[in-house]
Amino acid sequence: LYDGGVGRFAVRGTYEDDNIGYHFIERFGADSDLLPRDPAAQAAVRFFVAWVGSLDLVSAGMRLLFQKDREKAARDAAALTSILRQVNARMLEQSSSGPFFLGETLTVADIHLAPFLDRWESTLAFYRNYDVLPASDPERSRLREMLAACRERPAFQETSQEGEYYIWAERRTRWNANLVGEPWSEQPEMPRL
């Protein structure tokens, strides 16, 4: 850990999956399947989490969110789309049925992805007019299914916020988050909480 012990999804291109995975195992028990007991499935989950980390997904999304230059923002949007499509393809390779990485079983692989996708659906749409998981893109369909399934889970509902909250929080913490221009709004109207 690079920050004195706080587990992070992606730090400097790698995931801190062991610490997060071990936390879930300790909290919910080895039989929770969050980190599968089957060695092959566990290896697949760990490999996927590390592989997604090597793609630098989180940095790509944040780069787009805070990019001030319009041309660079367009390139950042294309890069994020490419990464999301690669992740989607890998999920489909792992299991043709969904909605999760291992099919019907929620694992830390899904838990690592869902919070970022959930927040970006609001913040990137609002500040950058970027649809993270558009229904029109079949190459991101598995990610859409996974996020929808996660949103149905009580734990996800208890630990996430409405989209307006994330927009408000981003505006409050990152004053420069809206300084790109068309197709992004110069001065977006803030939603009322």
N, C-alpha and C positions, 0 to 999 in steps of 0.2 A: 504494500500500500504506500502511495506516495504522499498522502496527506495526514499522516499521524493516526491512521486506523479507521477512517470512514470508508466503507466499501463503495465502490463506484462501478457503474456499468462499463464505461470505457475510459481508460486512462492511458494516455500516450500510446494509443494504438492497440492496447491489449485489454482484455476483460479481467476483472477480479472475480472470476467465477467460483473459484474454490471457496473463498470466504463467504460469498453470498450463498452458494450451494450448501456449505456446511451449516450456515445459520438456519436455512430452511429445514435441513435434516434434523438439527437439534430441536428446533421449535415444533415441527410437525411429525417427527419420527421417520425412521428409515422406510416405513411402509407407505409413505405418502406418495411415492412415485415422482416427486418433484425432481429428484435425482435418481433415476431408475436403478434398481438393484441388479438387473440383468447387465452383465459386463459390456455386451455389445451396444445396448441401448445407452448405457451410461457414457461409453466412449463416444457415441454419436452425438450426444448432447454436449459433452465437453468440447469435442472438436468443433461443433457448430458455433458454440459461444465464442471460442477462441478465433475461429475463422471470421465471424462477423466483426469481432474486434479488430482484426487485421484490415478489414475494409474501411475502418474509421467512420462508421455510420453516424455516430453521435456528432463528431466534429463536422461532418458534411452538413447535417441538419442545422447545427448552430452557425456554421459559416454562412449558410443561406439566410438565416434569420437576421444576422447582424451585418450583412454585407451592405455597404453604402454605395458602391459603384454598380450602376445598372447592368453594364456588360458583364462584369464579374458575377453579378447575381444570376444572370441568365445561365452562365456556365455552371455556377454552383447548383442551380436547379436541375440542370441536365445531369450533373454528377450524382446528386442525391437520387434522382430517378433511376439511374443506372445501378446504383448500389441496392436500392430497394428491389429492383427486378432480379438482381443476382441472389439476394436473400430469399425472395419468393421462389425462384427456381430451385434453390437448394432444399427448401422446405418440401416442395413437391417431389424432388428426387428421393427424399428420405421416406415420405409416406404419401401415396397418391390420394388417400382419404384424409380428411382433416377433422377438425379445423387446426389442430396444433401440430407442432413439429413432429411428434410421434403419433400422429393420427388423432385418436380420441383422448389421449393422455396429456394433461397439462404438465410441463416440466419447467425447469429454470431457463431453458432455451426460450420459451414463450414469455416467461416473466421478465426476462431481460429486455425484450423488445416492446412489449405492450405499453408501458408507461410513456416511452418516447413517442410512439406513434399516436397515442391518445392526446398528448399535449400538442404535438406538431399539427394534428388535424385542425386545431383551433388557431394556434399562433402563426403558423406558416400561411394558412388561408387568410387570416386577417391582415398580417403585416406584409406578406409577399404574394398574395393572390395565387398561392401554390397549393394544389390539392395533393396531399400526401398519398392517398389511396383512392384514386378516382375509379368509379364504377366502370368507366369506359376503357380502362386499361386491364386486360386479362392477365398481363404479366405481373400484376400486383394483387391478384384475386385471393391467393392463399393468405396473404397478410391481412386483407380485409376480413376474411373469415375468422382468422385467429383473433383479431382485435374485437370483432363483434362477440365472439364466444367469451373472451375475457371480460367484456363489459357486462355479460349476463351473470357473472360470478359474484356472489355477495361480498367476498373479500375485495374484489376490484372496486365495487360500488362504494364500499366503506372507506377506501383509501384514495379515491380519485375525486376530482372536482369537476364542476361544469366548465365548459369551454371558456365562458366569459371570465371565470376566475383566472385561468392561465393567461388570457389576453391582458387582463388588468395587472396581474403580477409581473408579466414581462414588461409592461409599460412602466410600472413602478420601479423595477430593478434595473432596467436597461433603457435609459432615457432615449437612446439613439436607435431603437429598434425599428423605427418607421421612416428612416431617412432615405429610402430608395425611391424611385418614381415609377411611372407607368411601366409595366402593368400594375405596379404596386402603388398604393395610395400614398400621397405625400403627407397628408394629415388625416389618418383614419379616425372616424368618430368612435370614441370609446363606448363599449356597452355599459349599461347601468347594472350595478349589482344590487 
